[in-house]
């Protein structure tokens, strides 16, 4: 996709339309699904307690959920089981939060093992897509490089900037650029957290994002 000639359809096709507020209700998710269908987005992203969505008309929509969310502090066995259960309940994609404590300690073997455990529970051969949330705003550039390298080595499908819940902030153009440079052209980069305008969304794509996590999808798409 060329960001200089991006259409509304192009942008919608890479959006994960997101609702992860802990107080969200089943009715809120139904509205999210309906809006996602109308907007033509790629996926909806919801909390795992909302699965399965058997009573909702998804049509073209993929379903993404989260695990180890939002802190990343869960035991890797818990994350793996959470991902496995989500897949059984209809999730196509799982966005896991990396072990941030291990990242800040520089325990890269533990970071790798954390991601690899979820990858094993969500096999690519069975169609599961794994995104690794690194919480880039809380990391140094070297930490971003190292955790993205661990995600690539553990055969994740995407690296993702943020949960949207960390006080350090969400996505930045600089972080997305660095993440893209680190993982190369063959992994996805998802920019998520604080993207609320068309200009910000397009800037993330220009920086190398191949997926966007947005809660303000309708507002962002209005600009194209």
DRENNUVEX-748206 format. One record per residue: x, y, z of N, C-alpha, C in turn; residue number from 1; residue in one letter. Coordinates in nm, 3 decimals, decimal comma. Layout:
<recs>
((X Y Z) (X Y Z) (X Y Z) NUM 'A'),
...
</recs>
This chain:
<recs>
((0,084 -0,119 0,000) (0,000 0,000 0,000) (0,088 0,124 0,000) 1 'X'),
((0,060 0,217 -0,090) (0,135 0,340 -0,099) (0,069 0,446 -0,011) 2 'X'),
((0,136 0,491 0,095) (0,073 0,589 0,185) (0,046 0,722 0,118) 3 'X'),
((0,113 0,749 0,005) (0,092 0,877 -0,063) (-0,035 0,877 -0,147) 4 'X'),
((-0,087 0,760 -0,178) (-0,210 0,750 -0,257) (-0,318 0,672 -0,182) 5 'X'),
((-0,307 0,669 -0,051) (-0,397 0,588 0,031) (-0,541 0,635 0,023) 6 'X'),
((-0,630 0,541 0,002) (-0,773 0,571 0,002) (-0,834 0,532 0,136) 7 'X'),
((-0,958 0,572 0,154) (-1,031 0,533 0,276) (-1,039 0,381 0,286) 8 'X'),
((-1,066 0,315 0,174) (-1,073 0,168 0,173) (-0,940 0,107 0,212) 9 'X'),
((-0,830 0,162 0,160) (-0,696 0,110 0,192) (-0,670 0,116 0,342) 10 'X'),
((-0,703 0,230 0,400) (-0,677 0,247 0,543) (-0,767 0,157 0,627) 11 'X'),
((-0,894 0,151 0,592) (-0,987 0,065 0,667) (-0,940 -0,080 0,667) 12 'X'),
((-0,879 -0,123 0,557) (-0,838 -0,263 0,542) (-0,723 -0,304 0,631) 13 'X'),
((-0,661 -0,207 0,702) (-0,552 -0,244 0,795) (-0,586 -0,204 0,939) 14 'X'),
((-0,711 -0,176 0,967) (-0,751 -0,132 1,101) (-0,804 -0,248 1,184) 15 'X'),
((-0,755 -0,258 1,308) (-0,817 -0,339 1,413) (-0,904 -0,243 1,495) 16 'X'),
((-1,034 -0,249 1,476) (-1,130 -0,160 1,544) (-1,143 -0,212 1,688) 17 'X'),
((-1,103 -0,130 1,784) (-1,067 -0,182 1,917) (-1,157 -0,131 2,028) 18 'X'),
((-1,193 -0,224 2,117) (-1,267 -0,190 2,239) (-1,213 -0,278 2,351) 19 'X'),
((-1,127 -0,220 2,435) (-1,064 -0,295 2,543) (-1,090 -0,234 2,681) 20 'X'),
((-1,185 -0,143 2,690) (-1,220 -0,087 2,820) (-1,274 -0,199 2,910) 21 'X'),
((-1,226 -0,209 3,032) (-1,271 -0,319 3,118) (-1,419 -0,312 3,151) 22 'X'),
((-1,479 -0,195 3,141) (-1,621 -0,181 3,173) (-1,711 -0,203 3,051) 23 'X'),
((-1,653 -0,235 2,936) (-1,733 -0,257 2,815) (-1,831 -0,372 2,836) 24 'X'),
((-1,950 -0,356 2,781) (-2,056 -0,455 2,795) (-2,071 -0,534 2,665) 25 'X'),
((-2,154 -0,637 2,672) (-2,183 -0,716 2,552) (-2,251 -0,630 2,445) 26 'X'),
((-2,336 -0,538 2,487) (-2,401 -0,447 2,393) (-2,298 -0,357 2,326) 27 'X'),
((-2,198 -0,314 2,402) (-2,092 -0,231 2,345) (-2,016 -0,308 2,236) 28 'X'),
((-1,991 -0,435 2,260) (-1,921 -0,517 2,161) (-2,008 -0,536 2,037) 29 'X'),
((-2,137 -0,556 2,056) (-2,228 -0,568 1,942) (-2,225 -0,441 1,856) 30 'X'),
((-2,219 -0,326 1,921) (-2,210 -0,199 1,847) (-2,077 -0,189 1,774) 31 'X'),
((-1,970 -0,237 1,838) (-1,837 -0,237 1,775) (-1,837 -0,323 1,649) 32 'X'),
((-1,897 -0,441 1,658) (-1,906 -0,531 1,543) (-1,984 -0,465 1,430) 33 'X'),
((-2,098 -0,406 1,462) (-2,180 -0,341 1,359) (-2,104 -0,226 1,294) 34 'X'),
((-2,036 -0,149 1,375) (-1,960 -0,037 1,321) (-1,843 -0,088 1,236) 35 'X'),
((-1,778 -0,195 1,282) (-1,668 -0,253 1,206) (-1,712 -0,300 1,069) 36 'X'),
((-1,829 -0,364 1,065) (-1,884 -0,408 0,936) (-1,910 -0,288 0,844) 37 'X'),
((-1,970 -0,185 0,900) (-2,006 -0,067 0,821) (-1,881 0,004 0,770) 38 'X'),
((-1,779 0,013 0,852) (-1,657 0,085 0,814) (-1,568 0,004 0,719) 39 'X'),
((-1,586 -0,127 0,717) (-1,503 -0,211 0,632) (-1,364 -0,236 0,687) 40 'X'),
((-1,350 -0,238 0,820) (-1,219 -0,259 0,881) (-1,178 -0,406 0,869) 41 'X'),
((-1,050 -0,431 0,896) (-1,000 -0,568 0,886) (-1,051 -0,655 1,000) 42 'X'),
((-1,041 -0,603 1,124) (-1,072 -0,685 1,242) (-1,132 -0,599 1,351) 43 'X'),
((-1,196 -0,666 1,445) (-1,228 -0,604 1,573) (-1,134 -0,664 1,676) 44 'X'),
((-1,099 -0,585 1,777) (-1,013 -0,633 1,886) (-1,085 -0,611 2,017) 45 'X'),
((-1,109 -0,721 2,089) (-1,191 -0,718 2,210) (-1,122 -0,793 2,323) 46 'X'),
((-1,170 -0,774 2,443) (-1,119 -0,847 2,558) (-1,160 -0,993 2,551) 47 'X'),
((-1,079 -1,084 2,606) (-1,108 -1,227 2,593) (-1,237 -1,271 2,663) 48 'X'),
((-1,282 -1,195 2,763) (-1,406 -1,234 2,831) (-1,528 -1,216 2,743) 49 'X'),
((-1,512 -1,150 2,628) (-1,624 -1,131 2,536) (-1,637 -1,246 2,435) 50 'X'),
((-1,541 -1,333 2,430) (-1,547 -1,448 2,339) (-1,634 -1,558 2,398) 51 'X'),
((-1,699 -1,640 2,315) (-1,707 -1,632 2,169) (-1,813 -1,532 2,124) 52 'X'),
((-1,812 -1,502 1,994) (-1,908 -1,408 1,937) (-2,007 -1,480 1,845) 53 'X'),
((-2,046 -1,598 1,885) (-2,133 -1,682 1,802) (-2,268 -1,618 1,774) 54 'X'),
((-2,311 -1,527 1,861) (-2,442 -1,465 1,844) (-2,437 -1,336 1,762) 55 'X'),
((-2,318 -1,304 1,705) (-2,303 -1,179 1,631) (-2,266 -1,207 1,486) 56 'X'),
((-2,315 -1,123 1,397) (-2,291 -1,137 1,253) (-2,160 -1,066 1,218) 57 'X'),
((-2,054 -1,144 1,199) (-1,921 -1,086 1,175) (-1,897 -1,054 1,027) 58 'X'),
((-1,961 -1,130 0,937) (-1,938 -1,116 0,794) (-1,789 -1,126 0,763) 59 'X'),
((-1,727 -1,019 0,712) (-1,586 -1,024 0,671) (-1,489 -1,004 0,787) 60 'X'),
((-1,539 -0,968 0,903) (-1,450 -0,925 1,012) (-1,370 -1,040 1,070) 61 'X'),
((-1,240 -1,016 1,092) (-1,158 -1,105 1,173) (-1,175 -1,065 1,320) 62 'X'),
((-1,141 -1,158 1,408) (-1,154 -1,132 1,552) (-1,017 -1,141 1,616) 63 'X'),
((-0,978 -1,033 1,682) (-0,853 -1,030 1,759) (-0,887 -1,011 1,906) 64 'X'),
((-0,800 -1,066 1,991) (-0,814 -1,046 2,135) (-0,676 -1,029 2,196) 65 'X'),
((-0,670 -1,017 2,326) (-0,543 -0,991 2,395) (-0,516 -1,099 2,498) 66 'X'),
((-0,388 -1,114 2,532) (-0,353 -1,202 2,646) (-0,236 -1,140 2,721) 67 'X'),
((-0,232 -1,172 2,853) (-0,132 -1,109 2,939) (-0,154 -0,959 2,948) 68 'X'),
((-0,277 -0,917 2,933) (-0,312 -0,776 2,916) (-0,361 -0,714 3,046) 69 'X'),
((-0,324 -0,590 3,079) (-0,234 -0,503 3,004) (-0,090 -0,500 3,056) 70 'X'),
((-0,060 -0,572 3,164) (0,071 -0,555 3,228) (0,181 -0,640 3,168) 71 'X'),
((0,145 -0,757 3,113) (0,247 -0,850 3,066) (0,313 -0,930 3,175) 72 'X'),
((0,265 -0,915 3,298) (0,333 -0,975 3,413) (0,289 -1,118 3,444) 73 'X'),
((0,202 -1,173 3,366) (0,151 -1,308 3,389) (0,258 -1,413 3,360) 74 'X'),
((0,248 -1,525 3,429) (0,333 -1,639 3,398) (0,310 -1,681 3,253) 75 'X'),
((0,417 -1,721 3,185) (0,405 -1,754 3,042) (0,307 -1,869 3,018) 76 'X'),
((0,291 -1,959 3,117) (0,196 -2,068 3,101) (0,053 -2,017 3,100) 77 'X'),
((0,027 -1,913 3,178) (-0,104 -1,851 3,180) (-0,130 -1,783 3,045) 78 'X'),
((-0,031 -1,711 2,995) (-0,046 -1,645 2,865) (-0,073 -1,748 2,755) 79 'X'),
((0,002 -1,857 2,758) (-0,014 -1,961 2,655) (-0,153 -2,020 2,660) 80 'X'),
((-0,201 -2,049 2,781) (-0,335 -2,107 2,791) (-0,442 -2,007 2,750) 81 'X'),
((-0,421 -1,881 2,787) (-0,517 -1,777 2,749) (-0,527 -1,766 2,597) 82 'X'),
((-0,411 -1,774 2,530) (-0,410 -1,768 2,383) (-0,476 -1,891 2,322) 83 'X'),
((-0,446 -2,008 2,378) (-0,506 -2,131 2,328) (-0,658 -2,129 2,343) 84 'X'),
((-0,705 -2,085 2,459) (-0,849 -2,078 2,484) (-0,915 -1,977 2,391) 85 'X'),
((-0,850 -1,863 2,369) (-0,906 -1,762 2,281) (-0,921 -1,816 2,140) 86 'X'),
((-0,823 -1,892 2,095) (-0,832 -1,951 1,961) (-0,948 -2,050 1,954) 87 'X'),
((-0,964 -2,130 2,059) (-1,075 -2,226 2,062) (-1,210 -2,155 2,061) 88 'X'),
((-1,213 -2,033 2,115) (-1,339 -1,958 2,123) (-1,359 -1,864 2,004) 89 'X'),
((-1,277 -1,880 1,902) (-1,303 -1,809 1,778) (-1,213 -1,693 1,744) 90 'X'),
((-1,113 -1,665 1,825) (-1,022 -1,556 1,791) (-0,928 -1,598 1,678) 91 'X'),
((-0,912 -1,511 1,581) (-0,818 -1,535 1,471) (-0,678 -1,486 1,506) 92 'X'),
((-0,670 -1,385 1,591) (-0,543 -1,321 1,623) (-0,537 -1,294 1,773) 93 'X'),
((-0,416 -1,303 1,828) (-0,395 -1,275 1,970) (-0,281 -1,175 1,983) 94 'X'),
((-0,309 -1,066 2,056) (-0,210 -0,964 2,084) (-0,162 -0,984 2,228) 95 'X'),
((-0,043 -1,037 2,245) (0,011 -1,065 2,379) (0,101 -0,951 2,425) 96 'X'),
((0,099 -0,925 2,556) (0,189 -0,826 2,614) (0,316 -0,898 2,658) 97 'X'),
((0,429 -0,845 2,614) (0,557 -0,905 2,646) (0,586 -0,892 2,796) 98 'X'),
((0,680 -0,971 2,846) (0,723 -0,963 2,985) (0,811 -0,839 3,002) 99 'X'),
((0,749 -0,727 3,037) (0,821 -0,600 3,043) (0,928 -0,598 3,150) 100 'X'),
((0,906 -0,667 3,260) (1,007 -0,676 3,364) (1,134 -0,741 3,311) 101 'X'),
((1,117 -0,848 3,234) (1,232 -0,915 3,174) (1,302 -0,825 3,073) 102 'X'),
((1,224 -0,748 2,999) (1,283 -0,654 2,903) (1,369 -0,551 2,975) 103 'X'),
((1,315 -0,491 3,080) (1,391 -0,387 3,152) (1,512 -0,444 3,224) 104 'X'),
((1,504 -0,571 3,262) (1,619 -0,638 3,325) (1,722 -0,686 3,223) 105 'X'),
((1,686 -0,685 3,096) (1,775 -0,739 2,994) (1,782 -0,890 2,994) 106 'X'),
((1,677 -0,956 3,043) (1,673 -1,103 3,045) (1,613 -1,154 2,914) 107 'X'),
((1,692 -1,150 2,810) (1,640 -1,173 2,676) (1,599 -1,319 2,653) 108 'X'),
((1,662 -1,411 2,724) (1,617 -1,551 2,712) (1,475 -1,566 2,765) 109 'X'),
((1,445 -1,496 2,874) (1,310 -1,502 2,931) (1,209 -1,432 2,839) 110 'X'),
((1,251 -1,322 2,778) (1,163 -1,252 2,684) (1,128 -1,344 2,567) 111 'X'),
((1,230 -1,408 2,514) (1,209 -1,502 2,403) (1,118 -1,617 2,446) 112 'X'),
((1,144 -1,675 2,563) (1,066 -1,790 2,609) (0,920 -1,754 2,631) 113 'X'),
((0,896 -1,633 2,678) (0,760 -1,584 2,700) (0,683 -1,581 2,568) 114 'X'),
((0,745 -1,525 2,465) (0,680 -1,516 2,334) (0,667 -1,654 2,271) 115 'X'),
((0,772 -1,735 2,282) (0,771 -1,868 2,220) (0,663 -1,957 2,281) 116 'X'),
((0,634 -1,941 2,410) (0,530 -2,022 2,474) (0,393 -1,992 2,413) 117 'X'),
((0,367 -1,865 2,387) (0,239 -1,828 2,326) (0,236 -1,870 2,180) 118 'X'),
((0,349 -1,857 2,112) (0,355 -1,902 1,972) (0,325 -2,052 1,961) 119 'X'),
((0,376 -2,130 2,055) (0,350 -2,274 2,053) (0,202 -2,304 2,075) 120 'X'),
((0,138 -2,224 2,159) (-0,004 -2,245 2,188) (-0,094 -2,192 2,076) 121 'X'),
((-0,036 -2,115 1,986) (-0,112 -2,051 1,880) (-0,041 -2,079 1,747) 122 'X'),
((-0,040 -2,204 1,704) (0,044 -2,241 1,590) (0,002 -2,171 1,461) 123 'X'),
((0,101 -2,119 1,393) (0,078 -2,052 1,266) (0,015 -2,147 1,164) 124 'X'),
((0,055 -2,273 1,170) (0,003 -2,372 1,075) (-0,148 -2,388 1,088) 125 'X'),
((-0,200 -2,358 1,208) (-0,344 -2,368 1,230) (-0,415 -2,235 1,206) 126 'X'),
((-0,340 -2,138 1,155) (-0,400 -2,010 1,118) (-0,397 -1,903 1,225) 127 'X'),
((-0,333 -1,930 1,339) (-0,328 -1,831 1,446) (-0,226 -1,722 1,417) 128 'X'),
((-0,264 -1,597 1,436) (-0,175 -1,482 1,417) (-0,136 -1,428 1,554) 129 'X'),
((-0,005 -1,413 1,577) (0,045 -1,365 1,705) (0,110 -1,228 1,689) 130 'X'),
((0,058 -1,132 1,767) (0,118 -0,999 1,774) (0,178 -0,981 1,913) 131 'X'),
((0,296 -0,919 1,919) (0,366 -0,901 2,046) (0,368 -0,753 2,080) 132 'X'),
((0,298 -0,718 2,188) (0,292 -0,577 2,234) (0,415 -0,549 2,318) 133 'X'),
((0,496 -0,450 2,275) (0,624 -0,426 2,343) (0,621 -0,305 2,436) 134 'X'),
((0,514 -0,225 2,432) (0,501 -0,103 2,512) (0,621 -0,011 2,485) 135 'X'),
((0,632 0,030 2,360) (0,750 0,101 2,311) (0,779 0,232 2,385) 136 'X'),
((0,675 0,302 2,430) (0,696 0,431 2,496) (0,769 0,416 2,629) 137 'X'),
((0,768 0,296 2,685) (0,834 0,271 2,813) (0,976 0,217 2,796) 138 'X'),
((1,021 0,203 2,670) (1,149 0,139 2,642) (1,249 0,235 2,580) 139 'X'),
((1,378 0,204 2,597) (1,482 0,274 2,524) (1,487 0,220 2,381) 140 'X'),
((1,557 0,290 2,295) (1,571 0,243 2,157) (1,637 0,105 2,153) 141 'X'),
((1,738 0,085 2,234) (1,805 -0,046 2,234) (1,713 -0,156 2,284) 142 'X'),
((1,630 -0,125 2,383) (1,533 -0,223 2,431) (1,430 -0,255 2,323) 143 'X'),
((1,387 -0,154 2,248) (1,294 -0,177 2,138) (1,355 -0,272 2,037) 144 'X'),
((1,479 -0,247 2,000) (1,549 -0,333 1,904) (1,559 -0,476 1,957) 145 'X'),
((1,598 -0,490 2,082) (1,620 -0,623 2,139) (1,491 -0,703 2,153) 146 'X'),
((1,384 -0,638 2,198) (1,258 -0,711 2,215) (1,197 -0,744 2,079) 147 'X'),
((1,211 -0,656 1,980) (1,163 -0,688 1,845) (1,242 -0,804 1,785) 148 'X'),
((1,370 -0,809 1,813) (1,453 -0,920 1,767) (1,408 -1,051 1,830) 149 'X'),
((1,377 -1,047 1,960) (1,328 -1,167 2,029) (1,195 -1,212 1,969) 150 'X'),
((1,106 -1,118 1,938) (0,976 -1,152 1,878) (0,995 -1,215 1,740) 151 'X'),
((1,085 -1,158 1,663) (1,113 -1,215 1,531) (1,170 -1,356 1,544) 152 'X'),
((1,264 -1,375 1,636) (1,327 -1,506 1,653) (1,227 -1,610 1,704) 153 'X'),
((1,129 -1,565 1,782) (1,026 -1,656 1,834) (0,913 -1,678 1,734) 154 'X'),
((0,927 -1,622 1,615) (0,834 -1,643 1,503) (0,697 -1,581 1,526) 155 'X'),
((0,696 -1,466 1,593) (0,573 -1,387 1,599) (0,541 -1,335 1,459) 156 'X'),
((0,416 -1,296 1,440) (0,374 -1,241 1,310) (0,381 -1,090 1,305) 157 'X'),
((0,363 -1,026 1,420) (0,367 -0,880 1,429) (0,439 -0,839 1,557) 158 'X'),
((0,496 -0,720 1,556) (0,527 -0,648 1,679) (0,434 -0,527 1,685) 159 'X'),
((0,395 -0,491 1,806) (0,292 -0,388 1,825) (0,341 -0,288 1,929) 160 'X'),
((0,314 -0,161 1,906) (0,371 -0,057 1,991) (0,322 -0,061 2,135) 161 'X'),
((0,191 -0,071 2,155) (0,137 -0,033 2,286) (0,005 -0,101 2,319) 162 'X'),
((-0,022 -0,107 2,449) (-0,155 -0,151 2,495) (-0,256 -0,037 2,490) 163 'X'),
((-0,205 0,085 2,500) (-0,293 0,201 2,517) (-0,326 0,230 2,661) 164 'X'),
((-0,273 0,148 2,754) (-0,302 0,163 2,896) (-0,181 0,207 2,977) 165 'X'),
((-0,062 0,210 2,919) (0,059 0,242 2,995) (0,074 0,394 3,010) 166 'X'),
((0,108 0,441 3,129) (0,121 0,586 3,150) (0,232 0,650 3,067) 167 'X'),
((0,326 0,571 3,015) (0,434 0,627 2,934) (0,384 0,675 2,799) 168 'X'),
((0,268 0,625 2,755) (0,212 0,672 2,629) (0,192 0,561 2,529) 169 'X'),
((0,151 0,600 2,408) (0,118 0,504 2,304) (0,219 0,502 2,192) 170 'X'),
((0,168 0,496 2,070) (0,254 0,483 1,951) (0,321 0,615 1,918) 171 'X'),
((0,441 0,606 1,859) (0,508 0,722 1,804) (0,566 0,684 1,669) 172 'X'),
((0,582 0,783 1,583) (0,640 0,760 1,452) (0,781 0,704 1,465) 173 'X'),
((0,859 0,759 1,559) (0,997 0,714 1,576) (1,003 0,567 1,616) 174 'X'),
((0,914 0,526 1,707) (0,914 0,386 1,750) (0,874 0,294 1,635) 175 'X'),
((0,773 0,333 1,559) (0,730 0,250 1,446) (0,842 0,237 1,344) 176 'X'),
((0,911 0,346 1,315) (1,024 0,340 1,222) (1,131 0,243 1,271) 177 'X'),
((1,164 0,252 1,399) (1,268 0,165 1,455) (1,223 0,019 1,454) 178 'X'),
((1,100 -0,004 1,487) (1,047 -0,141 1,486) (1,051 -0,200 1,345) 179 'X'),
((1,012 -0,120 1,245) (1,015 -0,167 1,107) (1,159 -0,196 1,063) 180 'X'),
((1,250 -0,107 1,096) (1,390 -0,129 1,060) (1,444 -0,257 1,123) 181 'X'),
((1,399 -0,287 1,244) (1,450 -0,404 1,316) (1,395 -0,534 1,261) 182 'X'),
((1,265 -0,540 1,237) (1,205 -0,668 1,195) (1,210 -0,690 1,045) 183 'X'),
((1,238 -0,583 0,969) (1,246 -0,599 0,825) (1,108 -0,608 0,761) 184 'X'),
((1,104 -0,648 0,633) (0,978 -0,643 0,558) (0,885 -0,761 0,580) 185 'X'),
((0,931 -0,864 0,651) (0,853 -0,988 0,654) (0,765 -1,003 0,778) 186 'X'),
((0,783 -0,919 0,879) (0,694 -0,918 0,995) (0,603 -0,795 0,988) 187 'X'),
((0,486 -0,807 1,046) (0,398 -0,692 1,055) (0,440 -0,601 1,168) 188 'X'),
((0,405 -0,474 1,155) (0,422 -0,376 1,263) (0,286 -0,311 1,286) 189 'X'),
((0,235 -0,325 1,407) (0,106 -0,266 1,441) (0,127 -0,145 1,530) 190 'X'),
((0,078 -0,030 1,486) (0,082 0,092 1,565) (-0,051 0,106 1,638) 191 'X'),
((-0,043 0,122 1,768) (-0,164 0,128 1,850) (-0,139 0,215 1,972) 192 'X'),
((-0,239 0,290 2,012) (-0,228 0,372 2,132) (-0,219 0,520 2,098) 193 'X'),
((-0,329 0,592 2,116) (-0,329 0,737 2,101) (-0,340 0,788 1,958) 194 'X'),
((-0,376 0,702 1,863) (-0,390 0,744 1,723) (-0,534 0,785 1,701) 195 'X'),
((-0,559 0,916 1,693) (-0,697 0,964 1,692) (-0,731 1,052 1,573) 196 'X'),
((-0,635 1,078 1,484) (-0,660 1,163 1,369) (-0,615 1,092 1,241) 197 'X'),
((-0,669 1,136 1,129) (-0,628 1,080 1,000) (-0,480 1,105 0,978) 198 'X'),
((-0,434 1,225 1,011) (-0,294 1,259 0,989) (-0,201 1,167 1,068) 199 'X'),
((-0,238 1,139 1,193) (-0,155 1,050 1,275) (-0,154 0,909 1,220) 200 'X'),
((-0,269 0,861 1,173) (-0,277 0,726 1,118) (-0,191 0,713 0,993) 201 'X'),
((-0,202 0,810 0,903) (-0,123 0,806 0,780) (0,026 0,816 0,811) 202 'X'),
((0,062 0,896 0,911) (0,203 0,907 0,950) (0,258 0,774 0,999) 203 'X'),
((0,176 0,697 1,070) (0,220 0,565 1,117) (0,242 0,470 1,000) 204 'X'),
((0,155 0,477 0,902) (0,172 0,391 0,784) (0,298 0,431 0,709) 205 'X'),
((0,321 0,559 0,693) (0,442 0,605 0,626) (0,568 0,562 0,700) 206 'X'),
((0,557 0,551 0,831) (0,672 0,509 0,913) (0,697 0,360 0,907) 207 'X'),
((0,600 0,283 0,856) (0,621 0,140 0,842) (0,515 0,052 0,903) 208 'X'),
((0,408 0,110 0,958) (0,301 0,029 1,017) (0,221 -0,041 0,908) 209 'X'),
((0,194 -0,170 0,929) (0,111 -0,246 0,837) (-0,025 -0,280 0,896) 210 'X'),
((-0,046 -0,243 1,021) (-0,175 -0,259 1,088) (-0,186 -0,145 1,189) 211 'X'),
((-0,308 -0,099 1,212) (-0,335 0,006 1,308) (-0,439 -0,041 1,408) 212 'X'),
((-0,416 -0,017 1,536) (-0,515 -0,042 1,639) (-0,581 0,089 1,677) 213 'X'),
((-0,710 0,102 1,646) (-0,781 0,229 1,666) (-0,913 0,206 1,738) 214 'X'),
((-0,944 0,296 1,830) (-1,079 0,300 1,885) (-1,160 0,410 1,818) 215 'X'),
((-1,090 0,509 1,761) (-1,157 0,620 1,692) (-1,155 0,597 1,541) 216 'X'),
((-1,186 0,475 1,500) (-1,174 0,438 1,358) (-1,261 0,526 1,269) 217 'X'),
((-1,385 0,550 1,307) (-1,476 0,629 1,222) (-1,422 0,770 1,203) 218 'X'),
((-1,375 0,832 1,309) (-1,322 0,968 1,301) (-1,198 0,971 1,211) 219 'X'),
((-1,110 0,872 1,226) (-0,988 0,868 1,146) (-1,022 0,850 0,999) 220 'X'),
((-1,117 0,764 0,968) (-1,151 0,736 0,828) (-1,226 0,850 0,762) 221 'X'),
((-1,287 0,936 0,840) (-1,360 1,050 0,783) (-1,267 1,144 0,707) 222 'X'),
((-1,140 1,141 0,741) (-1,044 1,232 0,678) (-0,998 1,186 0,541) 223 'X'),
((-1,044 1,071 0,494) (-1,005 1,022 0,362) (-1,128 1,002 0,275) 224 'X'),
</recs>
